[in-house]
Amino acid sequence: MARITAGIATSHIPALGAAIDLGKTGEDYWRPAFAGYEWTKQWIGQNPPDVVILVYNDHASAFDMNLIPTFALGCAENFQPADEGWGPRPVPVVEGHPDLAWHLAQSLILDEFDMTIINRMDVDHGLTVPLSLMFGQPQAWPCRVIPLAVNVVTYPPPSGNRCWALGEAIARAVAGFPDDLNVQVWGTGGMSHQLQGPRAGLINREWDNRFLDQLIGESDALRHIPHIEYLRETGSEGIEMVMWLIMRGALGRTTRCLHRHYHVPASNTAVGHIVLEPVS
């Protein structure tokens, strides 16, 4: 049967994608941010997933104020890189896994999660930057990807508790898929940052690192953080971290940390990254 073997979380800062695309990763400013991904690139090369369920948020590329799904599951054969106003990123087309995606949709909906099913969707930097951070610049992505878009742009976003519970439901769904697949779940976005207003540029190192601490081990305290705490402590865009909780919920009761990275600043935000494995 299919199995979830690891969870990865990472920021999906668009400037990281631009630095990769423009060959700037070795520059003094960017080198420390990218250095924290070298371990993961080697590890994932030795532990390649067959499928990644990649949790991210759309940035008005596939959705706008006319359509705001809370949870949208990509069930298509493939997903084109989105044009975010300056042309699509020069990255491969994202190949989906429709059989597993439709199985997830059925299982999650029958598990009482109201998923929006998407059969055509372009994917923006929220999804493609994490792939570039883990896999570099290949001619084709080395695994299939199932996009799971979460609304963290327009209030009300889902609670951390709902996201954690969705991760638990994803784990049940994957375990019920008959094919022998190595599945990873990735949570993206964050960490602390605010892009506008008088608190623009806010970064909260202490809060971010406490959040990373609590992803490890048995505690489920993170699922109970209220929205107002994310806003107060991590800025208006820090709410993206609820997407990391889908990944964490999918890993079961206990996790072990394989790798961890934190760096500020990158553009106007913090870079956070962690690799976890479930403990049986």
C-alpha positions in Angstrom: 0.0 0.0 0.0 1.0 3.6 -0.2 2.8 5.1 2.8 3.9 8.6 4.0 7.6 8.4 4.7 8.5 12.0 5.4 7.2 15.5 5.8 9.0 18.6 4.6 8.2 22.3 5.4 9.7 25.3 3.8 9.1 29.0 3.0 8.1 29.6 -0.6 9.5 33.1 -0.9 9.2 34.3 -4.6 12.6 36.0 -4.4 14.2 32.6 -3.7 12.8 31.4 -7.0 14.1 34.5 -8.8 17.6 34.0 -7.3 17.6 30.4 -8.6 16.3 31.4 -12.1 18.8 34.3 -12.4 21.8 32.3 -11.2 22.3 34.4 -8.0 22.3 31.7 -5.4 26.0 32.0 -4.9 26.0 35.7 -4.2 26.9 36.8 -0.6 23.3 37.9 0.2 21.7 34.7 -0.9 24.3 32.0 -0.1 23.3 31.5 3.6 19.6 31.1 2.7 20.3 28.4 0.1 23.0 26.6 2.2 20.4 25.2 4.5 18.8 23.2 1.6 22.0 21.4 0.5 21.5 18.7 3.1 17.9 18.1 1.9 18.9 18.0 -1.7 21.3 15.2 -1.0 18.9 13.4 1.3 16.0 13.6 -1.1 18.3 12.3 -3.9 18.9 9.2 -1.8 15.2 9.0 -0.6 13.2 10.0 -3.6 9.4 10.2 -3.3 7.1 8.8 -5.9 4.5 11.4 -5.1 4.6 14.7 -3.2 1.3 16.1 -1.8 2.3 19.7 -1.8 0.4 22.1 0.4 0.7 25.7 -0.7 -1.4 28.8 -1.2 -2.2 30.4 -4.5 -1.3 34.1 -4.9 -4.2 35.2 -7.2 -2.8 33.1 -10.1 -5.5 30.4 -10.2 -8.0 32.0 -7.9 -9.2 35.5 -7.2 -11.9 37.2 -5.1 -14.5 35.6 -7.3 -13.6 32.1 -6.2 -12.0 31.4 -2.8 -11.9 27.6 -2.0 -10.7 26.8 1.5 -9.1 23.5 0.4 -8.6 22.8 -3.4 -7.1 19.5 -4.6 -5.5 19.3 -8.0 -6.6 16.1 -9.8 -5.3 16.9 -13.3 -2.6 15.1 -15.3 -0.4 18.1 -15.2 -0.1 21.7 -14.1 1.5 24.6 -16.0 3.7 27.2 -14.3 1.7 30.3 -13.8 2.4 33.7 -15.3 2.5 35.9 -12.2 2.9 39.1 -14.2 6.4 38.7 -15.5 6.1 35.5 -17.4 6.0 31.9 -16.1 9.1 30.7 -14.2 11.5 28.7 -16.4 10.7 25.4 -14.6 9.3 22.1 -15.8 5.6 21.4 -16.1 4.3 19.8 -12.8 3.1 16.2 -13.5 0.2 15.1 -11.3 -1.0 11.8 -10.1 -4.7 11.7 -10.9 -5.3 8.2 -9.5 -4.0 9.1 -6.1 -5.5 12.5 -6.2 -9.0 11.2 -7.0 -8.6 8.6 -4.3 -7.7 11.4 -1.9 -10.7 13.5 -3.0 -13.1 10.6 -2.4 -11.6 9.6 0.9 -11.4 13.1 2.3 -14.9 14.1 1.2 -16.3 10.9 2.8 -14.2 11.8 5.8 -16.3 15.0 6.0 -13.8 17.5 4.5 -15.3 19.7 1.8 -12.6 19.6 -0.8 -12.8 21.6 -4.0 -11.7 19.4 -6.9 -9.6 21.2 -9.6 -9.1 19.6 -13.0 -7.3 22.6 -14.5 -5.0 24.9 -12.6 -1.8 26.8 -13.2 0.6 26.7 -10.2 2.6 29.7 -9.0 5.7 30.3 -6.9 3.9 28.9 -3.8 4.3 25.5 -5.4 7.3 25.8 -7.8 9.7 27.5 -5.4 9.7 24.5 -3.0 10.3 22.1 -5.8 13.3 24.2 -7.0 14.7 24.3 -3.4 14.6 20.5 -3.1 15.4 19.4 -6.7 17.4 22.3 -8.2 16.9 22.9 -12.0 16.2 19.5 -13.6 14.7 19.1 -17.1 11.7 17.4 -15.5 10.6 17.2 -11.8 11.7 13.7 -10.5 8.4 12.9 -8.9 4.6 13.3 -9.3 3.0 16.2 -7.4 -0.5 16.6 -6.1 -1.2 20.3 -5.4 -3.3 21.1 -2.3 -4.1 24.8 -2.3 -5.3 26.4 1.0 -6.9 29.8 1.4 -4.6 31.8 3.7 -5.0 35.0 1.7 -8.6 36.1 2.5 -10.2 35.8 5.9 -11.4 33.5 7.3 -8.6 30.9 6.6 -9.0 27.5 8.1 -8.0 27.0 11.7 -4.7 25.3 12.7 -6.8 22.5 14.3 -8.7 22.0 11.0 -5.5 21.9 9.0 -3.9 19.3 11.4 -7.1 17.2 11.2 -6.9 17.4 7.4 -3.4 16.0 7.6 -4.6 13.1 9.7 -7.3 12.4 7.2 -4.7 12.5 4.4 -2.7 9.9 6.2 -5.8 7.7 6.4 -6.5 8.2 2.7 -2.9 7.4 1.6 -2.9 4.3 3.8 -6.0 3.1 1.9 -4.4 3.5 -1.6 -3.5 0.0 -2.9 -0.4 1.0 -5.0 3.1 0.7 -3.5 4.0 4.4 -3.4 6.5 6.4 -1.3 4.5 9.6 -0.5 5.9 12.8 1.1 3.7 15.6 2.4 5.2 19.1 2.1 3.8 22.2 3.9 4.9 25.5 2.5 4.7 29.3 3.3 5.8 31.5 6.1 7.6 32.0 8.4 6.9 35.3 10.1 6.5 38.2 7.6 4.3 41.1 6.8 4.3 42.7 3.4 2.3 45.9 3.9 1.3 48.6 6.4 3.3 50.0 9.4 4.6 46.6 10.4 5.9 45.7 7.0 9.1 43.7 7.3 8.2 42.2 10.7 10.3 39.1 11.6 9.9 37.3 14.9 12.9 34.9 15.3 11.9 33.7 18.7 8.3 32.7 17.7 9.4 31.1 14.5 12.0 28.9 16.2 9.5 27.9 18.9 7.1 26.9 16.2 9.9 24.7 14.6 10.6 23.2 18.0 7.0 22.1 18.5 6.8 20.4 15.1 9.2 17.8 16.6 8.1 15.0 19.0 4.7 14.2 20.4 3.1 17.6 21.2 0.1 18.8 19.2 0.0 22.2 20.9 0.5 24.0 17.5 -2.9 22.9 16.3 -4.6 25.1 19.0 -2.8 28.5 18.2 -5.6 31.0 17.4 -5.5 33.1 14.3 -5.0 36.3 16.3 -1.7 35.0 17.7 -0.3 34.4 14.2 -1.3 38.0 13.3 0.0 39.6 16.4 3.3 37.7 16.6 4.2 36.8 13.0 2.5 39.4 10.8 -0.4 39.3 8.4 1.3 36.7 6.2 2.5 34.5 9.1 -0.9 32.8 8.9 0.6 30.7 6.1 2.2 28.5 8.7 -1.2 26.7 9.3 -0.3 24.9 6.0 2.7 23.4 7.8 0.2 21.8 10.2 -1.4 19.7 7.4 2.1 18.2 6.9 2.6 17.7 10.6 -0.9 16.1 11.1 -0.2 13.6 8.3 2.9 12.3 10.1 1.1 10.8 13.0 1.6 11.2 16.8 5.4 11.4 16.9 8.0 12.9 14.6 11.8 12.9 14.5 13.7 15.8 13.0 16.2 15.0 10.3 17.2 18.5 9.3 16.4 22.1 10.3 17.3 25.5 8.8 16.4 29.1 9.7 17.8 32.2 8.2 16.9 35.9 8.1 16.5 37.9 6.1 15.6 36.8 2.6 13.9 39.6 0.8 11.7 40.9 3.6 10.9 37.6 5.4 12.4 34.7 7.4 13.4 31.5 5.7 12.3 28.4 7.6 12.8 24.8 6.6 12.5 21.4 8.4 12.6 17.7 7.4 10.6 15.3 9.6 10.0 11.6 9.6 7.2 9.7 11.4 8.1 7.6 14.3 6.3 4.3 14.4 
